[in-house]
Amino acid sequence: SDEVFGYMSTKDTYKDFHLISEFKWGEAKYAPRINEKRDSGILYFVPVDIPEVVWPKSVEFQIQEGDTGDFWLIDSATIEVNGKRTAPADYLRVEKSSDNENPHGEWNSIEIISSGGKLTHVVNGQVVNKGSSPNIKEGRILIQSEGAEIYYRKIEIKRL
């Protein structure tokens, strides 16, 4: 339901991988996000040796109404975008280059490709964001729960 903030996590860690999934938004929204955009995400490169918190150190594939495909860099995670390294911060957003989300209630396909230090976010078959040289390179993958009903299907992770 996404009523409680939290996540589901892989047990294994991943470095070079291709994740493919589909999602669509439900109708329900929960406090404190009742009047906010629906929000979720897939966090990756989460270190195994850190405390369990809602937003652990990671790179995030943002899944949020109007912002799907953005990078969120959490707890001093950094990447290079267009030849410039992002600054370490508690949370830092790198906006996608284009919007390719389907209308509310329709299924969207998403892909995360991490290969040789290059990170690519794909929404409905279109590359919407690219980064490289992350300062964290391997870890668990989490599917986030953040106050809005969301449905996932066909979650596939292939090691590269």
C-alpha positions as CSV (number, residue, x, y, z in Angstrom):
1,S,0.0,0.0,0.0
2,D,3.0,2.4,0.6
3,E,1.2,3.7,3.7
4,V,4.3,3.2,5.7
5,F,7.7,4.6,4.6
6,G,10.2,1.9,4.1
7,Y,11.5,-0.5,1.5
8,M,11.9,-4.1,0.2
9,S,15.6,-5.0,-0.4
10,T,17.6,-7.6,-2.3
11,K,19.8,-9.8,-0.2
12,D,22.5,-9.9,-2.8
13,T,24.6,-7.0,-3.9
14,Y,24.9,-5.8,-7.5
15,K,27.6,-3.8,-9.3
16,D,27.1,-4.1,-13.1
17,F,23.4,-5.0,-13.7
18,H,20.4,-4.3,-15.8
19,L,17.1,-3.9,-13.9
20,I,13.8,-3.9,-15.8
21,S,10.4,-3.3,-14.2
22,E,7.0,-1.8,-14.7
23,F,5.0,0.4,-12.4
24,K,1.8,2.3,-12.3
25,W,0.3,4.6,-9.7
26,G,-2.8,3.6,-7.6
27,E,-5.2,6.2,-6.2
28,A,-4.5,6.2,-2.4
29,K,-2.1,8.7,-0.8
30,Y,-1.1,8.8,2.8
31,A,0.1,11.4,5.4
32,P,2.3,13.3,5.3
33,R,2.1,13.2,1.4
34,I,-1.6,13.6,0.9
35,N,-1.2,16.9,-0.9
36,E,2.1,16.1,-2.6
37,K,3.1,14.3,-5.8
38,R,3.0,10.5,-5.6
39,D,6.5,9.4,-4.8
40,S,8.6,6.1,-4.8
41,G,11.9,5.0,-6.2
42,I,14.4,2.3,-6.7
43,L,17.6,2.8,-4.7
44,Y,20.8,1.0,-5.7
45,F,24.4,0.6,-4.5
46,V,23.1,0.5,-0.9
47,P,26.1,-0.6,1.2
48,V,25.4,-3.7,3.3
49,D,27.3,-2.4,6.4
50,I,25.1,0.6,7.2
51,P,22.2,1.0,9.6
52,E,18.7,0.3,8.3
53,V,17.1,3.7,7.6
54,V,14.3,4.8,5.3
55,W,16.7,6.7,2.9
56,P,20.1,4.9,3.1
57,K,23.2,6.0,1.2
58,S,22.5,5.2,-2.4
59,V,21.9,6.3,-5.9
60,E,18.1,6.5,-6.6
61,F,16.1,6.1,-9.8
62,Q,13.3,8.5,-8.8
63,I,9.8,7.4,-9.5
64,Q,7.7,10.4,-8.8
65,E,4.8,12.0,-10.8
66,G,6.5,14.2,-13.4
67,D,10.1,13.3,-12.2
68,T,10.5,9.7,-13.1
69,G,14.1,9.0,-14.1
70,D,15.8,11.7,-12.0
71,F,18.8,10.7,-10.0
72,W,18.6,11.3,-6.3
73,L,22.0,11.0,-4.6
74,I,21.5,10.2,-0.9
75,D,24.0,10.6,2.0
76,S,26.9,12.0,0.1
77,A,26.6,9.7,-2.9
78,T,28.1,11.4,-6.0
79,I,28.3,10.8,-9.7
80,E,29.6,12.7,-12.8
81,V,27.0,14.3,-15.1
82,N,28.1,16.0,-18.3
83,G,31.7,15.8,-17.2
84,K,31.1,17.4,-13.7
85,R,31.1,15.7,-10.4
86,T,28.1,16.4,-8.1
87,A,28.9,17.8,-4.7
88,P,28.4,15.5,-1.7
89,A,25.2,16.4,0.2
90,D,22.5,14.8,2.3
91,Y,20.2,14.7,-0.7
92,L,21.0,16.0,-4.2
93,R,18.7,15.8,-7.3
94,V,19.9,15.5,-10.9
95,E,17.0,16.2,-13.1
96,K,16.2,14.0,-16.2
97,S,16.8,15.4,-19.6
98,S,13.2,14.6,-20.9
99,D,9.9,13.5,-19.6
100,N,8.6,10.2,-21.0
101,E,6.0,9.0,-18.4
102,N,2.7,7.7,-19.3
103,P,-0.5,9.2,-17.9
104,H,-1.7,8.4,-14.4
105,G,-3.0,4.8,-14.1
106,E,-1.1,3.5,-17.1
107,W,1.8,1.1,-16.8
108,N,5.3,2.6,-17.3
109,S,8.5,0.5,-18.1
110,I,11.7,1.5,-16.4
111,E,15.3,0.4,-16.7
112,I,18.4,1.0,-14.7
113,I,21.6,0.0,-16.4
114,S,24.9,0.1,-14.5
115,S,27.8,-1.0,-16.6
116,G,31.5,-0.3,-16.2
117,G,30.8,2.8,-14.1
118,K,28.2,4.2,-16.4
119,L,24.6,4.7,-15.1
120,T,21.6,5.0,-17.4
121,H,17.9,5.6,-16.6
122,V,15.3,4.6,-19.2
123,V,11.6,5.4,-19.0
124,N,9.3,3.7,-21.6
125,G,12.2,2.9,-23.9
126,Q,13.7,6.4,-23.9
127,V,17.0,7.3,-22.1
128,V,16.2,10.1,-19.8
129,N,19.3,10.4,-17.6
130,K,22.9,9.4,-17.6
131,G,25.7,9.6,-15.1
132,S,29.1,8.0,-14.5
133,S,31.8,7.2,-12.0
134,P,29.7,6.9,-8.9
135,N,31.6,7.1,-5.6
136,I,29.6,4.0,-4.4
137,K,29.8,1.2,-6.9
138,E,28.1,-1.9,-5.5
139,G,25.3,-2.7,-3.0
140,R,21.8,-3.9,-2.5
141,I,18.8,-2.7,-4.5
142,L,15.8,-1.4,-2.7
143,I,12.2,-0.7,-3.8
144,Q,10.9,2.2,-1.8
145,S,7.6,2.8,-0.1
146,E,6.9,6.5,0.3
147,G,3.3,7.4,1.0
148,A,1.5,6.7,-2.2
149,E,-0.1,3.5,-3.6
150,I,2.0,2.1,-6.4
151,Y,2.1,-1.2,-8.2
152,Y,5.2,-3.0,-9.6
153,R,5.3,-6.0,-11.9
154,K,7.9,-7.9,-13.9
155,I,10.9,-6.9,-11.7
156,E,14.0,-8.5,-13.4
157,I,17.6,-8.0,-12.4
158,K,20.3,-9.4,-14.7
159,R,24.0,-9.2,-13.8
160,L,26.2,-7.9,-16.6
